[in-house]
Amino acid sequence: MTAPDTTSQRAGVFVQAMGGREGYSAFVPRPLPPDPPLDISSNLQGLLDRANQALGRLDGVTLLLPDPDQFLYTYIRKEAVLSSQIEGTQSSLSDLLLFENEAAPGVPLSDAAETFNYIDAMDHGLSRISSGELPLSLRLIREVHRHLLDGTRGADKAPGEFRTSQNWIGGTRPGNARYVPPPPHEIMPTMGELERFLYDEDTPILIKAALAHAQFETIHPFLDGNGRVGRLLITLLLCSQGVLSRPLLYLSLYLKRHRDTYYDRLQRVRTEGAWENWLEFFLEGVIDVAESATATTKRIVHMIERDRQRLHDVGRGSATALRIHDHVIRYVVMRIPQTAKTLGLSEPAIATGVRRLADEGILREVTGRQRGRLFVYDEYLSILSEGTTDPAG
């Protein structure tokens, strides 16, 4: 690959390297924030203001939920599915939930396992930050990466370790690749600079998240899993800075729908120093996703309240039916034996309650079997699955 004739080295420089007998150009980013400084035009400032307002509304709407943690349990799984789909997995949200309940016929187990690992990696990072055990740092990023790749197809790609060999994006080798990240000896210096920027107090948090994500993707410090870790970095940063009290903002659906523009804007940062264009795209994504998540949350609140009222009206047995309803709000899918154990009730009592929920059209049995039956909260799953049922995007 021939180095572009750049008119700006604002974001970094292309350096010549050798791969076997073939030369190629790899990109080494400059430290953040950009120099010359960002031009926060009236358009960018307007987008930043709108994005901050949208985030505030999203953070506040969780107060409407009867149990925000119940909603988060499944909402995080939607993000895991979308982020994994960008990397080529074929599992949907229903596939993941069935996988977690050991009932995912026809779903590649490796795909579902990769998606499950994304949840584990996110939970680990958020837990370490919220408990005060570890700040957002290179050490935590490596820990998150290790959880992400554990036991999956990337398990042989040095989980939790920065790469010591050259990688590339597109093409069959560095010489014909669409983009070649920094050589291995530049990983620690460039990631060290990125870590320092994460503690920069002069850059507005959403601008910081946008710059940090782009820089991470540009460095591509791991042999595998960079995209997923880079998207997790946004959420971890917003939560660590207290912008969101709960991890509710995920850009994967937006990036999936605008994949070509996403890759183009990142590449233009490298070749043209076009940071402002990247920021416009990022902030538009924050607004789009935050407003959509707020609307989805309101729909779910309305659905839950409506269904609870229907169950109140069934009369005898409504107490058990309402407890089952609480259970499926959190898990979306359920089995009678496990639910009986969790709620401390008999299996016949749970079976009777489940029939009531099924009669009301709230639960649907999905296996078609008499034994080992699995029920899903049908409308809830349908709302949360929006955007996840077409892995090809």
C-alpha positions in Angstrom: 0.0 0.0 0.0 1.3 3.4 -0.9 1.1 6.1 1.7 -1.5 8.7 0.8 -0.2 12.1 -0.2 -1.5 13.7 2.9 -2.1 17.4 3.1 -2.3 17.2 6.9 -0.4 15.3 9.5 -2.7 16.6 12.2 -3.8 13.1 13.3 -0.4 11.3 12.8 2.1 10.1 10.2 2.5 7.2 7.9 5.8 5.4 8.3 7.4 2.9 6.0 7.8 -0.7 7.2 8.7 -4.1 5.7 6.7 -7.3 5.7 8.8 -10.0 4.2 10.2 -8.6 1.0 7.3 -6.2 0.6 7.2 -2.6 1.9 4.0 -1.0 3.3 2.9 2.1 5.1 1.7 2.0 8.7 0.0 4.8 10.5 1.3 6.2 13.8 -1.2 8.6 15.5 -0.2 11.8 17.3 -1.2 12.2 20.9 -4.6 13.7 21.8 -6.1 16.2 21.9 -5.6 17.2 18.2 -3.1 19.9 17.3 -4.1 22.4 15.8 -7.0 22.4 18.3 -10.5 21.4 17.3 -12.6 24.0 15.6 -15.8 23.8 17.6 -18.0 25.6 15.0 -21.6 26.6 15.7 -22.8 23.4 14.1 -20.5 21.2 16.3 -21.4 23.1 19.4 -25.1 22.8 18.6 -24.7 19.0 18.1 -22.7 18.8 21.4 -25.5 20.7 23.3 -28.2 18.5 21.8 -26.2 15.3 22.6 -25.7 16.3 26.2 -29.4 17.1 26.5 -30.4 13.7 24.9 -28.1 11.9 27.4 -29.6 13.7 30.3 -33.1 12.7 29.2 -32.0 9.1 28.7 -30.4 9.0 32.2 -33.5 10.5 33.7 -36.0 8.2 32.0 -34.7 5.2 33.9 -36.5 6.7 36.9 -39.7 5.7 35.3 -38.8 2.0 35.3 -40.1 -0.1 38.2 -36.6 -1.8 38.4 -33.9 -0.2 36.2 -31.6 -3.2 36.8 -34.2 -5.5 35.3 -34.3 -3.5 32.2 -30.5 -3.2 32.0 -30.1 -7.0 32.2 -31.7 -7.4 28.8 -30.7 -4.1 27.3 -27.0 -4.8 27.8 -27.6 -8.1 25.9 -29.0 -6.2 23.0 -25.9 -4.2 22.8 -23.7 -7.3 23.0 -25.6 -8.8 20.1 -25.3 -5.7 17.9 -21.6 -5.2 18.7 -20.9 -8.8 17.9 -22.9 -8.7 14.7 -20.7 -5.9 13.4 -17.8 -8.3 13.7 -19.7 -10.9 11.7 -21.5 -13.2 14.2 -25.0 -14.3 13.2 -26.7 -14.6 16.6 -29.7 -12.5 17.4 -31.0 -11.4 20.8 -33.4 -14.3 21.1 -30.5 -16.6 20.1 -28.4 -15.2 23.0 -31.2 -15.5 25.5 -31.9 -19.1 24.4 -28.2 -19.9 24.6 -28.1 -18.6 28.2 -31.0 -21.0 28.9 -29.2 -23.9 27.1 -31.8 -24.0 24.3 -30.5 -22.5 21.1 -31.2 -25.0 18.3 -29.5 -24.0 15.0 -27.4 -21.2 16.5 -23.7 -21.5 16.1 -22.5 -22.0 19.7 -19.3 -20.0 18.9 -21.4 -17.0 17.9 -23.5 -17.1 21.0 -20.5 -17.6 23.2 -18.7 -14.6 21.7 -21.8 -12.5 22.4 -22.1 -13.8 25.9 -18.4 -12.9 26.5 -19.1 -9.4 25.5 -21.6 -9.1 28.4 -19.0 -10.6 30.8 -16.4 -8.2 29.6 -18.7 -5.2 30.0 -19.8 -6.4 33.5 -16.2 -6.8 34.5 -15.2 -3.3 33.4 -18.2 -1.6 35.0 -17.7 -3.5 38.2 -14.1 -2.6 38.5 -14.8 1.1 37.9 -17.9 1.4 40.1 -16.3 -0.5 43.0 -13.2 1.8 42.9 -11.0 -1.2 42.4 -9.5 0.1 39.2 -9.9 3.3 37.1 -10.3 3.3 33.4 -6.8 2.5 32.4 -4.6 0.3 30.1 -4.7 -2.4 32.8 -8.5 -2.4 32.8 -8.7 -2.4 29.0 -6.5 -5.5 28.9 -8.6 -7.2 31.5 -11.8 -6.4 29.5 -10.1 -7.8 26.4 -9.2 -11.0 28.2 -12.8 -11.5 29.3 -14.0 -10.8 25.8 -11.9 -13.5 24.1 -11.9 -16.2 26.8 -12.8 -19.5 25.3 -13.9 -18.2 21.9 -12.4 -18.2 18.4 -10.0 -15.4 19.5 -8.7 -17.4 22.5 -5.4 -18.0 20.5 -5.0 -14.2 19.8 -3.2 -13.3 23.1 -6.2 -12.3 25.2 -5.4 -9.5 27.6 -2.1 -8.7 25.8 -1.2 -5.9 23.4 0.0 -7.3 20.1 3.6 -7.9 19.3 3.1 -8.4 15.6 1.7 -6.3 12.8 -2.0 -6.5 12.0 -4.1 -4.8 9.3 -7.6 -4.1 8.2 -8.9 -5.3 4.8 -6.8 -7.1 2.2 -4.7 -10.2 2.6 -1.5 -8.7 3.8 -0.2 -5.3 4.9 0.9 -4.5 1.4 -2.7 -4.5 0.0 -4.6 -3.6 3.2 -7.2 -0.8 3.4 -5.5 0.4 6.6 -2.4 -0.7 8.6 -2.2 0.3 12.3 1.0 1.3 14.1 3.9 -1.2 14.1 4.2 -3.3 17.3 6.9 -1.2 18.9 4.6 1.8 18.8 1.7 0.2 20.7 2.8 1.0 24.3 3.8 4.6 23.5 0.6 5.4 21.6 -1.6 3.6 24.2 0.2 5.3 27.0 -0.6 8.6 25.5 -4.2 7.5 25.1 -4.4 6.6 28.7 -3.1 10.0 29.7 -5.8 11.6 27.5 -8.5 9.7 29.3 -7.8 11.8 32.4 -7.8 15.1 30.5 -10.1 17.5 32.3 -10.3 20.2 29.7 -12.0 18.2 27.0 -15.8 17.9 27.2 -16.7 14.3 28.0 -18.5 13.5 24.7 -15.7 15.0 22.7 -13.3 13.0 24.8 -15.3 9.8 24.1 -15.4 10.4 20.4 -11.6 11.1 20.2 -10.7 8.2 22.4 -12.7 5.8 20.5 -11.3 6.9 17.1 -7.7 6.8 18.6 -8.2 3.3 20.0 -9.5 2.0 16.6 -6.6 3.7 14.9 -4.0 2.1 17.2 -5.8 -1.3 17.0 -3.7 -2.6 19.9 -4.9 -6.2 20.0 -4.7 -9.0 17.5 -8.5 -9.5 17.7 -11.5 -7.9 19.4 -10.5 -4.3 18.8 -13.8 -3.2 17.5 -15.8 -4.6 20.4 -13.3 -3.2 23.0 -13.4 0.2 21.2 -17.1 0.4 21.5 -17.1 -0.7 25.1 -14.6 2.0 25.8 -17.2 4.6 25.0 -19.6 3.2 27.6 -16.9 2.7 30.2 -15.7 6.3 29.8 -19.2 7.8 30.1 -20.0 5.7 33.2 -16.6 6.4 34.9 -17.1 10.1 34.4 -20.6 10.0 35.9 -22.3 11.2 32.7 -24.5 8.2 32.9 -25.5 6.6 36.2 -26.3 3.4 34.3 -24.8 2.0 31.1 -27.6 2.9 28.7 -25.8 4.5 25.7 -24.6 2.1 23.1 -23.7 3.1 19.6 -23.5 -0.3 17.9 -26.9 -0.1 16.2 -26.0 3.3 14.8 -22.6 2.1 13.6 -24.1 -1.0 12.2 -26.6 1.0 10.1 -24.0 3.5 9.0 -21.0 1.1 8.7 -19.5 2.5 5.5 -19.7 6.1 6.8 -18.2 5.1 10.1 -15.1 3.5 8.5 -14.8 6.4 6.0 -14.9 9.0 8.7 -12.2 7.2 10.7 -10.0 6.8 7.7 -10.4 10.5 6.8 -9.1 11.4 10.3 -5.9 9.5 9.5 -5.4 10.7 6.0 -6.8 14.3 6.3 -6.8 15.1 10.0 -10.6 15.5 9.6 -11.4 15.3 13.3 -14.3 17.7 13.1 -16.2 15.5 10.5 -15.7 12.5 12.7 -17.1 14.4 15.7 -20.2 15.4 13.7 -20.8 11.8 12.9 -20.2 10.7 16.5 -22.4 13.3 18.1 -25.2 12.7 15.6 -25.0 9.0 16.6 -25.2 9.9 20.3 -28.3 12.0 19.7 -29.9 9.3 17.5 -29.2 6.5 19.9 -30.1 8.4 23.1 -33.4 9.6 21.7 -34.2 6.1 20.4 -33.3 4.5 23.8 -35.4 7.0 25.6 -38.4 6.3 23.4 -37.9 2.5 23.7 -37.7 2.8 27.5 -41.0 4.7 27.6 -42.6 2.0 25.4 -41.4 -0.7 27.8 -42.7 1.2 30.8 -46.1 1.5 29.2 -46.1 -2.2 28.3 -45.1 -3.3 31.8 -47.8 -1.1 33.4 -50.5 -2.3 31.0 -49.6 -6.0 31.5 -49.5 -5.6 35.3 -52.9 -4.1 35.2 -54.2 -7.0 33.1 -52.8 -9.5 35.6 -54.3 -7.6 38.6 -57.6 -8.0 36.9 -57.5 -11.8 36.6 -58.5 -12.0 40.3 -57.6 -15.3 42.1 -53.9 -16.2 41.5 -52.9 -12.7 40.4 -50.3 -12.5 43.1 -48.3 -15.5 41.7 -48.9 -14.3 38.1 -47.5 -10.8 39.1 -44.4 -12.4 40.7 -43.8 -14.4 37.5 -44.3 -11.2 35.5 -41.6 -9.5 37.6 -39.3 -12.4 36.9 -39.7 -12.3 33.1 -39.3 -8.6 33.0 -35.7 -9.2 34.1 -34.9 -12.4 32.2 -37.4 -12.2 29.2 -37.2 -16.0 29.0 -38.1 -18.6 31.7 -38.5 -22.2 32.5 -41.0 -23.4 35.1 -38.6 -25.5 37.3 -35.9 -22.8 37.5 -38.5 -20.0 38.1 -40.1 -22.1 40.9 -36.7 -22.4 42.5 -35.9 -18.7 42.1 -39.3 -17.6 43.5 -39.5 -20.2 46.2 -42.9 -21.5 44.9 -44.0 -25.0 43.8 -43.8 -26.0 40.1 -47.6 -26.5 39.9 -48.2 -22.9 41.2 -45.7 -21.6 38.6 -47.3 -23.6 35.9 -50.7 -22.2 36.7 -49.4 -18.7 36.8 -47.6 -19.2 33.4 -50.9 -20.4 31.9 -52.5 -17.1 33.0 -49.7 -15.1 31.4 -50.0 -17.1 28.3 -53.8 -16.7 28.2 -53.3 -13.0 28.4 -50.8 -13.1 25.5 -47.9 -12.0 27.6 -45.9 -15.2 27.5 -45.4 -17.5 24.5 -44.0 -21.1 24.6 -41.2 -21.4 22.0 -40.0 -25.0 22.0 -43.2 -26.8 21.0 -42.4 -29.6 23.5 -44.2 -30.9 26.5 -40.9 -31.3 28.4 -38.3 -28.7 28.9 -40.6 -25.9 27.8 -39.3 -22.4 27.5 -41.5 -19.3 27.6 -40.6 -15.8 26.4 -42.1 -12.4 27.2 -43.2 -12.0 23.6 -43.8 -8.2 23.2 -40.8 -7.3 25.4 -38.5 -9.5 23.3 -39.9 -8.0 20.1 -39.3 -4.4 21.2 -35.7 -5.1 22.4 -34.9 -7.1 19.3 -35.6 -4.2 16.9 -32.5 -3.7 14.8 -30.9 -7.1 15.8 -32.7 -9.5 13.6 -30.7 -8.7 10.4 -27.0 -9.6 11.2 -26.0 -8.4 7.8 -27.1 -4.8 8.7 
